[in-house]
Amino acid sequence: MRETTLRDVAELAGVSPRTVSNVVNGYAKVTDATRAKVERAIAELGYRPNVLARNLATGRSGQIVVVVPYLDTPYFAELLQAIIPAARKLGYNVLIDQTDGDREHEGELIGRGSRRFLFDGMIISPLGLAQEDLSVRDPDLPLVVLGERRSDGTFDHVGIDDVAASTEAVSHLIAIGRRRIAAIGDQPYPTGEAAQLRTKGFRAAHEAAGLPVDESLIIGTARFNRIDGATAMAALLDRADPPDAVFCYSDLVASGAIHTILGRGLRVPEDVAIIGYDDIEDGRYSQPTISTIQPDKKGIAQLAVDRLVMRIGSGQPVAGVELKVPHKLIARESTTGQKGGPTAGVHPLP
């Protein structure tokens, strides 16, 4: 059987071969309607770009690298599961690097000469690098940054509004009648921007409700892991005046906190309501299911890949932009006490 060609796709979609090439390679702006026609034709014909020919012609590797701090964190695992097919659809293979938050390694990856590692561009969620470190990088490296580091005008930043999301999470706890609310996950050091923004939202929700913030109820953690949540929750329950609700800065922290609460013979949410962050799959199947902030992970992945491929294809510097994706508050058993299946309380993102 004859192999499907780019021209076959163009004929089926009713566009020029150049337009199909632009869609596949992200070389130029294409209207949403045209892109949709081309993508339908690609799917119908089962067309696969000739990556080898493209790479030989352009001098590129056909590979992008995605750099994350930890592969054992469900949030990053789920994000990668969305990034890989989005990149593959555009003809790119994905390399993965785990940094463990090592500043030197992250700096080497974005530094001059970084592309000797044989990739065309990078999506990175830095943990070891502070904001100012991102300005000391290879200016020719196509780069998209995830997380809480802001664009300096030379790369794109994709994320959600952490302050607004955290404010919603804590406001939900206030709305169900909780008044002594703790926070687990603060990280008041230069690379702890994510935690700092969530603490800012914690304070904003109290201010909006006219409630004072008990500073002693804001507990710092080294990471956003189960053991961090379990240990911090134990310290909170040992107090003479324990909280009646906790905002946890990740669902893993929430899981650890719930483990400690139940281990003390207390109930969730009757004695202590818990809300997490990230909407990882485990939280939908835990007992109780975990209320959370749901970032649009598929939206983050698609936008990051699209922007990176556009940067690779441009062949010249492109002004960096700040890009926000939607989030949702998902109320489940850990705050409402309402029974339901694993998707109970889930609302679709716009």
Rosetta silent file (secondary structure, phi, psi, omega in degrees, C-alpha in Angstrom):
SEQUENCE: MRETTLRDVAELAGVSPRTVSNVVNGYAKVTDATRAKVERAIAELGYRPNVLARNLATGRSGQIVVVVPYLDTPYFAELLQAIIPAARKLGYNVLIDQTDGDREHEGELIGRGSRRFLFDGMIISPLGLAQEDLSVRDPDLPLVVLGERRSDGTFDHVGIDDVAASTEAVSHLIAIGRRRIAAIGDQPYPTGEAAQLRTKGFRAAHEAAGLPVDESLIIGTARFNRIDGATAMAALLDRADPPDAVFCYSDLVASGAIHTILGRGLRVPEDVAIIGYDDIEDGRYSQPTISTIQPDKKGIAQLAVDRLVMRIGSGQPVAGVELKVPHKLIARESTTGQKGGPTAGVHPLP
SCORE:     score description
SCORE:     0.000 S_00000001
   1 L     0.000  136.628 -179.472    0.000    0.000    0.000 S_00000001
   2 L   -67.005  138.149  179.428    1.277    3.466   -0.913 S_00000001
   3 L   -71.136  137.794  178.797    2.381    5.558    2.062 S_00000001
   4 L   -66.287  134.560 -178.764    0.190    8.570    2.825 S_00000001
   5 L  -109.932  168.382  176.575    1.893   11.817    1.880 S_00000001
   6 H   -60.047  -36.917  179.435    1.588   15.390    2.983 S_00000001
   7 H   -65.230  -35.292  176.433   -0.035   16.172   -0.381 S_00000001
   8 H   -61.081  -43.126  178.610   -2.740   13.551    0.289 S_00000001
   9 H   -62.203  -43.097 -178.954   -3.570   15.322    3.562 S_00000001
  10 H   -61.030  -42.683 -179.020   -3.683   18.674    1.780 S_00000001
  11 H   -65.313  -42.644 -179.616   -6.113   17.387   -0.839 S_00000001
  12 H   -66.930  -38.231 -178.135   -8.463   15.867    1.741 S_00000001
  13 H   -81.323  -14.661 -178.771   -8.399   18.991    3.915 S_00000001
  14 L    73.203   34.284  178.933   -8.799   21.315    0.921 S_00000001
  15 L  -131.111  177.322  179.180   -5.685   23.327    1.753 S_00000001
  16 L   -81.824  156.320  174.917   -2.214   23.730    0.313 S_00000001
  17 H   -57.416  -34.609  179.186    0.662   21.359    1.176 S_00000001
  18 H   -63.207  -38.482  178.622    2.434   24.344    2.760 S_00000001
  19 H   -64.283  -41.361  176.927   -0.502   24.843    5.127 S_00000001
  20 H   -61.098  -43.007  178.757   -0.328   21.195    6.171 S_00000001
  21 H   -60.782  -40.732  179.190    3.410   21.600    6.749 S_00000001
  22 H   -63.078  -40.170  179.126    2.771   24.683    8.870 S_00000001
  23 H   -66.553  -47.110 -176.954    0.270   22.787   11.025 S_00000001
  24 H   -64.197  -39.827 -173.335    2.525   19.750   11.436 S_00000001
  25 H  -102.008   -6.815  179.559    5.660   21.754   12.212 S_00000001
  26 L    67.151   30.632 -175.025    4.179   24.788   13.925 S_00000001
  27 L   -78.028  -27.485 -174.810    6.012   27.091   11.548 S_00000001
  28 L  -146.896  161.910 -179.999    3.316   29.724   11.107 S_00000001
  29 L   -70.905  130.760  179.044    0.071   30.925   12.601 S_00000001
  30 L  -127.980  139.775 -179.622   -2.894   28.952   11.294 S_00000001
  31 L   -63.473  154.776 -179.496   -6.538   29.656   12.099 S_00000001
  32 H   -59.796  -39.287 -178.681   -8.272   27.267   14.482 S_00000001
  33 H   -64.802  -44.152  178.923  -10.725   26.222   11.755 S_00000001
  34 H   -65.874  -43.159  178.977   -7.948   25.410    9.281 S_00000001
  35 H   -59.150  -42.218 -178.483   -5.917   23.590   11.917 S_00000001
  36 H   -63.413  -41.063  178.687   -8.962   21.496   12.817 S_00000001
  37 H   -62.368  -44.527 -179.024   -9.516   20.530    9.131 S_00000001
  38 H   -65.429  -42.979 -178.736   -5.897   19.511    8.727 S_00000001
  39 H   -65.852  -35.271  176.087   -5.853   17.523   11.974 S_00000001
  40 H   -65.302  -41.067  178.734   -9.036   15.679   10.954 S_00000001
  41 H   -65.419  -40.536  178.314   -7.449   14.784    7.619 S_00000001
  42 H   -60.514  -44.621 -179.069   -4.263   13.621    9.356 S_00000001
  43 H   -66.709  -41.245 -177.891   -6.303   11.401   11.680 S_00000001
  44 H   -65.971  -39.022 -177.115   -8.464   10.002    8.865 S_00000001
  45 H   -89.983  -11.104 -177.576   -5.506    9.132    6.662 S_00000001
  46 L    67.352   33.529 -176.561   -3.219    8.028    9.470 S_00000001
  47 L   -70.999  136.078  174.135   -0.522   10.376    8.199 S_00000001
  48 L  -122.783  124.754  179.822    2.819   10.380   10.003 S_00000001
  49 L   -59.413  146.031  175.509    5.323   13.148    9.265 S_00000001
  50 L   -81.147   86.511 -174.088    8.645   12.028    7.801 S_00000001
  51 H   -62.936  -39.868 -178.365   10.637   13.111   10.809 S_00000001
  52 H   -61.875  -45.778  179.693   13.977   11.895    9.465 S_00000001
  53 H   -62.953  -41.399  179.518   13.618   13.886    6.240 S_00000001
  54 H   -63.438  -42.801 -177.484   12.559   16.964    8.149 S_00000001
  55 H   -66.850  -39.573  177.705   15.453   16.699   10.559 S_00000001
  56 H   -63.397  -37.038 -178.169   18.011   16.219    7.783 S_00000001
  57 H   -74.006  -32.228 -174.216   16.643   19.281    6.005 S_00000001
  58 H  -102.622  -12.258 -176.798   16.533   21.497    9.071 S_00000001
  59 L    75.512   21.269  179.765   19.517   20.255   11.049 S_00000001
  60 L  -104.016  166.510 -178.284   17.299   19.439   14.013 S_00000001
  61 L   -90.491  -20.285 -174.923   17.113   16.325   16.152 S_00000001
  62 L    75.533   18.094 -179.220   13.330   15.981   16.207 S_00000001
  63 E  -128.268  142.098  169.746   13.479   15.688   19.982 S_00000001
  64 E  -118.899  157.982  178.969   12.396   17.941   22.831 S_00000001
  65 E  -115.938  138.228  174.258   13.278   17.469   26.464 S_00000001
  66 E  -113.220  122.483 -174.305   10.903   17.795   29.402 S_00000001
  67 E  -111.846  120.757  179.983   12.667   18.521   32.674 S_00000001
  68 E  -129.672  158.538 -179.805   10.882   17.904   35.993 S_00000001
  69 L   -69.724  -43.414 -173.462   12.103   17.709   39.593 S_00000001
  70 L  -140.832  134.303  175.757   10.658   14.286   40.424 S_00000001
  71 L   -87.473  -16.787 -179.198    9.217   11.427   38.391 S_00000001
  72 L   -87.989    3.524  176.637    7.688    9.772   41.468 S_00000001
  73 L   -91.385  121.659 -175.383    5.349   12.717   42.054 S_00000001
  74 H   -55.021  -36.025 -178.987    1.924   11.926   40.556 S_00000001
  75 H   -58.070  -47.806 -178.373    1.366   15.492   39.353 S_00000001
  76 H   -70.533  -35.229  176.976    4.453   15.395   37.113 S_00000001
  77 H   -62.265  -43.543  179.932    3.725   11.835   35.970 S_00000001
  78 H   -69.138  -35.832  177.853    0.225   12.873   34.893 S_00000001
  79 H   -64.923  -42.945  178.299    1.561   16.014   33.225 S_00000001
  80 H   -62.478  -36.424  178.900    4.082   13.968   31.234 S_00000001
  81 H   -63.858  -22.694  176.286    1.297   11.640   30.134 S_00000001
  82 H   -90.454  -33.974 -178.083   -0.345   14.678   28.540 S_00000001
  83 H   -69.994  -43.479 -173.431    2.830   16.239   27.084 S_00000001
  84 H   -59.113  -50.567  179.014    4.118   13.134   25.305 S_00000001
  85 H   -66.991  -31.465  177.990    1.114   12.548   22.989 S_00000001
  86 H   -64.519  -40.371  178.564    0.822   16.289   22.305 S_00000001
  87 H   -71.769  -41.545 -178.972    4.463   16.370   21.158 S_00000001
  88 H   -60.872  -36.763  179.546    4.191   13.099   19.235 S_00000001
  89 H   -61.221  -28.373  179.173    1.224   14.491   17.309 S_00000001
  90 L   -97.258   10.035  173.748    3.518   17.234   16.026 S_00000001
  91 L    87.095   19.323 -178.983    6.261   14.765   15.100 S_00000001
  92 L  -113.421  138.067  171.327    8.521   15.203   18.129 S_00000001
  93 E   -86.614  148.886 -176.630   10.006   12.570   20.386 S_00000001
  94 E  -112.110  123.298  169.377   10.176   13.432   24.095 S_00000001
  95 E   -95.010  149.061 -177.966   13.249   12.995   26.279 S_00000001
  96 E  -126.192  135.119  177.441   12.729   13.199   30.054 S_00000001
  97 E  -129.494  131.150  174.616   15.157   14.420   32.696 S_00000001
  98 E  -102.560  126.781 -175.333   14.681   14.287   36.468 S_00000001
  99 L  -101.190  -15.746 -173.578   16.696   16.910   38.330 S_00000001
 100 L    58.016   21.761 -179.890   15.795   16.195   41.974 S_00000001
 101 L    72.862   18.430 -178.540   15.707   19.977   42.299 S_00000001
 102 L   -76.733  116.121 -174.786   19.485   20.182   41.825 S_00000001
 103 H   -62.269  -41.315 -177.727   20.304   23.792   40.947 S_00000001
 104 H   -64.555  -43.092 -178.962   23.594   22.973   39.225 S_00000001
 105 H   -67.518  -43.395  178.412   22.043   20.340   36.983 S_00000001
 106 H   -62.441  -38.642  178.548   19.077   22.527   36.056 S_00000001
 107 H   -65.705  -37.530  178.371   21.474   25.369   35.291 S_00000001
 108 H   -65.189  -37.904 -177.431   23.573   23.126   33.053 S_00000001
 109 H   -66.689  -33.241 -179.378   20.499   22.060   31.110 S_00000001
 110 H   -99.975   -0.648 -175.603   19.476   25.631   30.256 S_00000001
 111 L   -78.681  176.203  178.561   23.026   26.993   29.974 S_00000001
 112 L   -60.534  137.703 -178.230   25.075   27.766   26.910 S_00000001
 113 L    80.608   10.031 -176.403   25.853   24.701   24.906 S_00000001
 114 H   -62.824  -28.995 -175.512   22.909   22.835   26.410 S_00000001
 115 H   -78.616    5.531  168.568   21.819   21.495   23.035 S_00000001
 116 H   -65.212  -15.707  177.010   24.899   19.324   22.820 S_00000001
 117 H   -78.733    2.675  173.216   22.511   16.928   24.596 S_00000001
 118 L    69.477   55.296  168.226   20.722   16.652   21.214 S_00000001
 119 L  -137.478  156.719 -175.228   17.340   18.269   21.702 S_00000001
 120 L   -92.103  -20.878 -178.834   15.691   21.131   19.836 S_00000001
 121 E  -169.389  171.310 -172.152   13.915   22.786   22.737 S_00000001
 122 E  -138.249  138.742  165.314   12.961   22.397   26.377 S_00000001
 123 E  -111.288  123.283 -175.149    9.939   22.431   28.666 S_00000001
 124 E  -132.211  138.006  170.376   11.144   22.767   32.247 S_00000001
 125 L  -112.187   90.440 -172.455    9.521   22.894   35.666 S_00000001
 126 L   -75.261  144.446  174.619   12.457   24.212   37.706 S_00000001
 127 L  -121.831  -41.621 -179.811   12.793   23.611   41.420 S_00000001
 128 L   -78.211  -29.358 -177.669   16.444   24.334   42.173 S_00000001
 129 L   -80.827  130.586  172.451   16.647   27.447   39.985 S_00000001
 130 L   -82.370  171.670 -177.016   15.465   30.735   41.434 S_00000001
 131 H   -54.880  -45.388 -176.111   13.798   33.367   39.251 S_00000001
 132 H   -68.061  -23.603 -179.986   17.032   35.257   38.585 S_00000001
 133 H   -66.345  -25.758 -176.462   18.817   32.057   37.502 S_00000001
 134 H   -70.422  -19.175  179.173   16.606   31.794   34.428 S_00000001
 135 H   -78.350  -17.223  179.456   18.145   34.915   32.918 S_00000001
 136 L   -99.776   79.631 -174.732   21.563   33.221   32.823 S_00000001
 137 L  -147.928  174.271  176.351   20.846   30.717   30.085 S_00000001
 138 L   -69.806  113.252 -177.183   21.452   29.984   26.428 S_00000001
 139 L   -66.795  -16.821 -179.328   19.525   32.765   24.650 S_00000001
 140 L   -93.477   -0.931 -179.310   19.159   30.575   21.555 S_00000001
 141 L   -82.680  116.403  173.329   17.503   27.692   23.401 S_00000001
 142 L   -61.086  122.794 -170.092   13.743   27.488   22.675 S_00000001
 143 E  -138.599  135.060  170.447   12.336   27.346   26.206 S_00000001
 144 E  -126.414  129.693 -176.338    8.941   27.060   27.909 S_00000001
 145 E  -108.839  133.334  175.164    8.825   27.227   31.713 S_00000001
 146 E  -105.099  170.953  178.535    6.135   25.643   33.879 S_00000001
 147 L    88.858 -143.769 -169.728    5.402   26.280   37.526 S_00000001
 148 L  -110.049    6.573  175.866    5.763   29.607   39.258 S_00000001
 149 L   -80.225  133.402 -176.429    8.804   31.218   37.596 S_00000001
 150 L   -86.756  153.677  176.997    7.755   34.248   35.549 S_00000001
 151 L   -68.766  139.370  174.427    8.827   34.996   31.998 S_00000001
 152 L   -96.957   10.330  179.703   11.656   37.501   31.657 S_00000001
 153 L    98.110   -5.427 -179.167   10.527   38.247   28.106 S_00000001
 154 L  -113.999   -7.097  177.019   12.771   35.663   26.431 S_00000001
 155 L  -142.196  166.571  177.878   10.799   32.488   27.173 S_00000001
 156 E   -94.583  146.213  175.218    7.163   31.504   27.672 S_00000001
 157 E  -121.743  127.220 -179.630    5.678   30.700   31.065 S_00000001
 158 E  -120.020  130.594  178.388    2.602   28.452   31.334 S_00000001
 159 E  -173.765 -172.590  174.991    0.713   27.886   34.581 S_00000001
 160 L  -107.383  170.774  176.972   -2.396   28.572   36.621 S_00000001
 161 L   -83.374   94.516 -175.480   -3.156   31.501   38.924 S_00000001
 162 H   -63.636  -36.071 -179.544   -1.911   29.975   42.191 S_00000001
 163 H   -66.063  -47.967 -179.961   -3.051   32.872   44.344 S_00000001
 164 H   -62.839  -42.784 -179.278   -6.592   32.806   42.974 S_00000001
 165 H   -63.513  -43.191 -179.832   -6.752   28.999   43.193 S_00000001
 166 H   -67.994  -37.173  176.261   -5.516   28.947   46.784 S_00000001
 167 H   -60.414  -42.408  178.813   -7.916   31.714   47.738 S_00000001
 168 H   -63.466  -40.935 -179.028  -10.780   29.600   46.354 S_00000001
 169 H   -61.330  -47.509 -177.921   -9.609   26.544   48.276 S_00000001
 170 H   -72.744  -36.236  177.054   -9.523   28.338   51.621 S_00000001
 171 H   -61.763  -33.206  176.121  -12.728   30.257   50.901 S_00000001
 172 H   -63.077  -43.023  177.681  -14.401   26.857   50.411 S_00000001
 173 H   -62.991  -40.079  177.908  -13.308   25.832   53.905 S_00000001
 174 H   -65.883  -39.912 -177.668  -14.666   29.089   55.297 S_00000001
 175 H   -64.609  -27.909  178.729  -17.930   28.616   53.386 S_00000001
 176 L   -90.807   11.124  171.520  -18.554   25.237   55.069 S_00000001
 177 L    97.768    7.651 -179.625  -18.209   26.901   58.477 S_00000001
 178 L   -85.139  139.304 -176.160  -14.571   26.325   59.399 S_00000001
 179 L  -126.086  -19.642  178.725  -12.856   29.152   61.228 S_00000001
 180 L  -111.348   86.682 -169.455   -9.616   27.728   62.594 S_00000001
 181 E  -107.155  129.666  177.530   -7.844   26.872   59.383 S_00000001
 182 E  -101.814  165.412  175.420   -4.249   25.682   59.094 S_00000001
 183 E  -131.047  132.486  178.487   -1.968   25.574   56.048 S_00000001
 184 E  -120.083  117.317  175.616    0.623   22.860   55.387 S_00000001
 185 E   137.259    3.916 -178.006    3.365   23.453   52.817 S_00000001
 186 E   -62.439  142.818 -179.599    4.827   26.948   53.225 S_00000001
 187 L  -140.909   83.633 -173.740    8.384   27.351   51.886 S_00000001
 188 L   -82.606   56.597  176.305    9.728   30.859   52.600 S_00000001
 189 L  -135.299  168.609 -168.063   12.976   30.586   50.641 S_00000001
 190 L   -54.147  -33.099 -178.063   14.054   31.799   47.165 S_00000001
 191 L   -97.504   11.490 -178.342   12.987   28.679   45.232 S_00000001
 192 L   -99.497   36.283 -174.983    9.710   28.223   47.131 S_00000001
 193 H   -59.884  -39.888 -179.044    7.588   30.501   44.937 S_00000001
 194 H   -58.341  -48.405  179.353    4.791   27.947   44.476 S_00000001
 195 H   -63.987  -40.024 -178.369    4.336   27.594   48.220 S_00000001
 196 H   -64.118  -38.082  177.849    4.611   31.335   48.764 S_00000001
 197 H   -67.321  -36.278  178.924    1.838   32.035   46.258 S_00000001
 198 H   -70.785  -34.675  173.885   -0.400   29.472   47.973 S_00000001
 199 H   -66.095  -37.450  177.245    0.306   31.074   51.331 S_00000001
 200 H   -61.856  -41.463  176.565   -0.619   34.405   49.793 S_00000001
 201 H   -66.192  -37.079  176.015   -3.943   32.937   48.700 S_00000001
 202 H   -57.724  -45.798  179.225   -4.453   31.488   52.188 S_00000001
 203 H   -67.532  -40.911 -177.080   -4.089   34.961   53.655 S_00000001
 204 H   -62.077  -38.556  179.673   -6.262   36.574   50.972 S_00000001
 205 H   -65.189  -40.854  177.002   -9.183   34.252   51.727 S_00000001
 206 H   -63.047  -45.035 -179.091   -9.016   35.123   55.425 S_00000001
 207 H   -61.658  -42.692 -179.514   -8.854   38.823   54.651 S_00000001
 208 H   -63.346  -31.159 -178.756  -11.832   38.606   52.290 S_00000001
 209 H   -91.665   -1.815 -179.037  -13.866   36.867   55.009 S_00000001
 210 L    71.286   29.339 -179.709  -12.754   39.282   57.721 S_00000001
 211 L  -107.206  142.322  176.147  -10.999   36.527   59.648 S_00000001
 212 L   -74.795  152.039  176.135   -7.627   36.860   61.402 S_00000001
 213 L   -97.598  123.433  173.869   -4.750   34.610   60.327 S_00000001
 214 L   -85.694  104.598 -175.006   -3.148   32.558   63.106 S_00000001
 215 H   -60.339  -26.552 -178.526    0.479   32.568   61.951 S_00000001
 216 H   -72.022  -11.826  179.247    1.267   29.554   64.116 S_00000001
 217 H   -92.517    0.184  175.505   -1.074   27.478   61.953 S_00000001
 218 E   -94.250  107.814 -172.233    1.041   28.030   58.806 S_00000001
 219 E  -105.750  128.293  178.354    3.361   25.016   58.763 S_00000001
 220 E   -83.796  153.389  175.962    6.396   24.788   56.501 S_00000001
 221 L  -139.357  154.187  178.177    7.528   21.618   54.725 S_00000001
 222 L   -73.411  -39.815  178.668   10.640   20.629   52.787 S_00000001
 223 L  -137.016 -179.324  177.909    8.595   19.016   49.994 S_00000001
 224 L  -105.244   59.255 -175.309    4.958   18.392   49.095 S_00000001
 225 L  -111.951  170.730  179.983    4.970   14.692   50.057 S_00000001
 226 H   -59.468  -44.841 -177.204    2.807   12.380   52.162 S_00000001
 227 H   -64.948  -32.563  176.541    5.314   12.261   55.006 S_00000001
 228 H   -63.077  -44.353  179.819    5.419   16.060   55.108 S_00000001
 229 H   -67.170  -41.050 -178.663    1.652   16.169   55.488 S_00000001
 230 H   -64.908  -43.855 -178.314    1.560   13.375   58.066 S_00000001
 231 H   -67.230  -44.879 -179.725    4.290   14.930   60.226 S_00000001
 232 H   -65.043  -39.368 -179.648    2.860   18.450   60.079 S_00000001
 233 H   -65.569  -36.964  177.829   -0.648   17.204   60.858 S_00000001
 234 H   -60.887  -42.568  178.944    0.631   15.339   63.918 S_00000001
 235 H   -64.589  -38.543  178.930    2.147   18.582   65.233 S_00000001
 236 H   -66.809  -39.838 -179.048   -1.116   20.434   64.630 S_00000001
 237 H   -73.446  -20.610  177.994   -3.187   17.780   66.439 S_00000001
 238 L   -76.813  -11.370  179.830   -0.795   17.839   69.400 S_00000001
 239 L   -70.940  155.742  175.697   -1.715   21.460   70.043 S_00000001
 240 L   -69.229  -23.464 -178.016   -4.147   22.415   72.775 S_00000001
 241 L  -128.559   70.175 -175.771   -6.172   24.235   70.106 S_00000001
 242 L   -66.181  160.124 -179.417   -5.955   22.132   66.910 S_00000001
 243 L   -74.548  160.201  174.223   -7.445   23.377   63.635 S_00000001
 244 L  -103.327    0.473  176.399  -10.860   22.367   62.328 S_00000001
 245 E  -160.194  154.583  179.525   -9.669   22.512   58.695 S_00000001
 246 E  -139.570  131.316  170.048   -6.407   22.362   56.742 S_00000001
 247 E   -95.227  115.077 -179.469   -5.396   23.676   53.327 S_00000001
 248 E  -100.980  137.799 -171.649   -2.693   21.328   52.028 S_00000001
 249 L   -79.883    1.972  169.926   -0.391   22.558   49.248 S_00000001
 250 L  -158.167  162.099  176.768   -0.623   19.256   47.339 S_00000001
 251 H   -68.279  -29.433  176.089   -2.863   16.202   47.302 S_00000001
 252 H   -65.508  -41.776  175.507    0.065   14.120   48.568 S_00000001
 253 H   -60.823  -42.785  179.076    0.328   16.411   51.604 S_00000001
 254 H   -61.613  -40.715  179.576   -3.431   16.055   52.057 S_00000001
 255 H   -62.078  -43.376  177.630   -3.152   12.265   51.891 S_00000001
 256 H   -64.872  -39.528  179.002   -0.513   12.262   54.620 S_00000001
 257 H   -63.499  -43.735  179.866   -2.575   14.621   56.778 S_00000001
 258 H   -63.341  -39.563  178.192   -5.666   12.428   56.452 S_00000001
 259 H   -57.174  -44.561 -179.861   -3.623    9.355   57.401 S_00000001
 260 H   -67.518  -43.714 -178.922   -2.594   11.029   60.664 S_00000001
 261 H   -60.042  -49.170 -179.053   -6.087   12.311   61.443 S_00000001
 262 H   -65.863  -33.654  178.040   -7.697    8.899   60.964 S_00000001
 263 H   -66.142  -23.130  177.267   -4.880    7.274   62.931 S_00000001
 264 L   -88.281    3.658 -179.763   -5.788    9.475   65.905 S_00000001
 265 L    80.589   15.207  178.680   -9.364    8.204   65.811 S_00000001
 266 L   -97.108  170.849 -176.051  -10.702   11.456   64.379 S_00000001
 267 L  -115.790  148.532  174.130  -12.987   11.919   61.390 S_00000001
 268 L  -120.355  120.816   10.490  -12.603   13.699   58.070 S_00000001
 269 L   -99.794    2.246 -171.287  -14.323   16.096   57.495 S_00000001
 270 L   -55.613  -47.012 -179.871  -16.414   16.068   60.706 S_00000001
 271 L   -89.589  -43.652  178.976  -13.482   16.827   63.027 S_00000001
 272 L  -139.125  119.603  175.588  -10.996   18.221   60.499 S_00000001
 273 E   -85.862  144.238 -177.133  -11.838   19.155   56.901 S_00000001
 274 E  -129.228  134.711  169.946   -9.036   18.768   54.346 S_00000001
 275 E  -130.763  139.328 -178.248   -8.513   20.277   50.918 S_00000001
 276 L  -110.572 -154.169 -173.142   -5.529   19.573   48.676 S_00000001
 277 L  -157.834  132.983  174.367   -4.081   20.806   45.393 S_00000001
 278 L   114.561  -24.321 -178.223   -3.293   19.213   41.958 S_00000001
 279 L    51.336   58.157  174.548   -6.216   16.750   41.561 S_00000001
 280 L   -78.245  157.897 -175.370   -4.052   13.662   41.201 S_00000001
 281 H   -59.473  -37.133 -179.025   -5.801   10.390   40.394 S_00000001
 282 H   -56.599  -35.734 -177.685   -5.084    8.914   43.839 S_00000001
 283 H   -67.351  -22.657 -179.915   -7.187   11.620   45.463 S_00000001
 284 H   -80.784  -16.784 -176.528  -10.271   10.540   43.515 S_00000001
 285 H  -117.329    2.002 -179.384  -10.026    6.988   44.866 S_00000001
 286 L   -74.817  172.159  178.116   -8.788    7.593   48.428 S_00000001
 287 L  -126.511  106.085   -0.124  -10.949    7.140   51.504 S_00000001
 288 L   -76.448  163.655  174.028  -12.268    9.747   51.936 S_00000001
 289 L   -66.082  149.839 -168.944  -11.925   11.233   48.459 S_00000001
 290 L  -101.484  122.715  170.122   -9.926   14.452   48.553 S_00000001
 291 E   -64.553  146.599 -170.004  -11.311   17.902   47.765 S_00000001
 292 E  -162.322  170.808  167.864   -8.764   19.729   45.657 S_00000001
 293 E   -97.978  125.551 -177.295   -7.791   22.382   43.155 S_00000001
 294 E  -103.660  103.994  172.217   -7.817   20.900   39.653 S_00000001
 295 E   -76.701  150.793  178.596   -5.370   22.534   37.227 S_00000001
 296 L   -79.236   83.632 -175.489   -6.051   21.892   33.565 S_00000001
 297 H   -62.869  -39.322  177.693   -3.052   19.582   33.091 S_00000001
 298 H   -65.107  -37.459  177.395   -3.986   18.717   29.513 S_00000001
 299 H   -66.167  -40.972  176.934   -4.297   22.423   28.758 S_00000001
 300 H   -60.296  -47.189 -178.009   -0.897   23.122   30.311 S_00000001
 301 H   -61.470  -49.177 -176.706    0.674   20.305   28.293 S_00000001
 302 H   -64.616  -43.569 -179.147   -0.870   21.300   24.967 S_00000001
 303 H   -65.625  -40.829  179.716   -0.095   24.983   25.367 S_00000001
 304 H   -63.613  -44.467  179.813    3.499   24.280   26.428 S_00000001
 305 H   -66.077  -45.252 -179.680    4.115   21.971   23.462 S_00000001
 306 H   -59.243  -44.731 -179.376    2.465   24.333   20.970 S_00000001
 307 H   -66.658  -39.764 -179.020    4.520   27.292   22.166 S_00000001
 308 H   -66.657  -45.243  179.935    7.752   25.309   22.160 S_00000001
 309 H   -63.242  -37.254  175.798    7.219   23.949   18.639 S_00000001
 310 H   -61.591  -42.996 -179.962    6.386   27.471   17.463 S_00000001
 311 H   -65.391  -42.059  178.832    9.657   28.715   18.973 S_00000001
 312 H   -61.936  -43.788 -176.599   11.637   25.885   17.371 S_00000001
 313 H   -72.763  -23.677 -176.352   10.067   26.551   13.999 S_00000001
 314 H   -68.446  -33.566  179.671   10.534   30.314   14.082 S_00000001
 315 L    70.572   10.288 -179.932   14.325   30.079   13.867 S_00000001
 316 L  -153.309  163.832 -179.245   14.662   33.445   15.590 S_00000001
 317 L   -58.965  138.298  177.870   14.009   35.007   19.010 S_00000001
 318 L  -123.979  135.384 -178.433   10.328   35.261   19.940 S_00000001
 319 L   -60.552  135.077  179.324    9.042   37.535   22.705 S_00000001
 320 L   -75.711  148.401 -179.661    8.121   35.592   25.833 S_00000001
 321 L  -132.271  155.661  172.673    4.562   35.618   27.127 S_00000001
 322 E   -95.386  123.526 -176.164    2.726   34.749   30.336 S_00000001
 323 E  -124.591  123.274 -179.985    0.021   32.164   29.667 S_00000001
 324 E  -107.527  138.992  175.050   -2.593   31.100   32.232 S_00000001
 325 L  -112.128  161.369 -175.773   -4.772   28.004   31.965 S_00000001
 326 L   -70.172  162.834  171.114   -8.019   27.375   33.878 S_00000001
 327 E  -140.426  163.348  178.839   -8.428   25.669   37.226 S_00000001
 328 E  -137.032  145.537  168.998  -11.409   24.303   39.145 S_00000001
 329 E   -89.188  124.891 -179.608  -12.228   23.726   42.786 S_00000001
 330 E  -111.109  111.597 -178.627  -13.408   20.122   43.181 S_00000001
 331 L   -91.858  118.108  179.563  -15.398   19.502   46.371 S_00000001
 332 L  -124.216 -160.398 -171.243  -15.283   15.876   47.514 S_00000001
 333 H   -64.207  -29.958 -174.098  -15.736   13.902   50.725 S_00000001
 334 H   -68.988  -11.371  172.241  -12.805   15.398   52.657 S_00000001
 335 H  -123.061  -31.608 -175.709  -14.708   18.704   52.948 S_00000001
 336 H   -97.169  -24.442 -176.203  -18.338   17.896   52.141 S_00000001
 337 L    74.507    1.572 -176.594  -18.675   14.424   53.625 S_00000001
 338 L   -82.092  132.892  179.432  -20.859   13.534   50.653 S_00000001
 339 L   -78.193  157.447  178.382  -20.513   10.031   49.300 S_00000001
 340 L   170.575  176.108  179.160  -20.075    9.341   45.614 S_00000001
 341 L   -75.498 -176.928 -176.348  -17.949    7.662   42.996 S_00000001
 342 L   -63.768  -18.898 -179.779  -14.384    8.643   42.058 S_00000001
 343 L  -105.675   10.167 -179.584  -15.619   11.480   39.842 S_00000001
 344 L   -59.802  135.176  177.748  -18.126   12.906   42.323 S_00000001
 345 L    81.746   -1.357 -178.029  -17.931   16.662   42.493 S_00000001
 346 L   -81.275  129.254  177.606  -15.811   16.924   39.348 S_00000001
 347 L  -115.005  135.347 -178.904  -16.743   19.811   37.085 S_00000001
 348 L   -64.584  143.163  175.711  -15.390   20.044   33.529 S_00000001
 349 L   -74.053  147.554  179.602  -12.873   22.750   32.805 S_00000001
 350 L   -66.494    0.000    0.000  -13.990   25.419   30.339 S_00000001
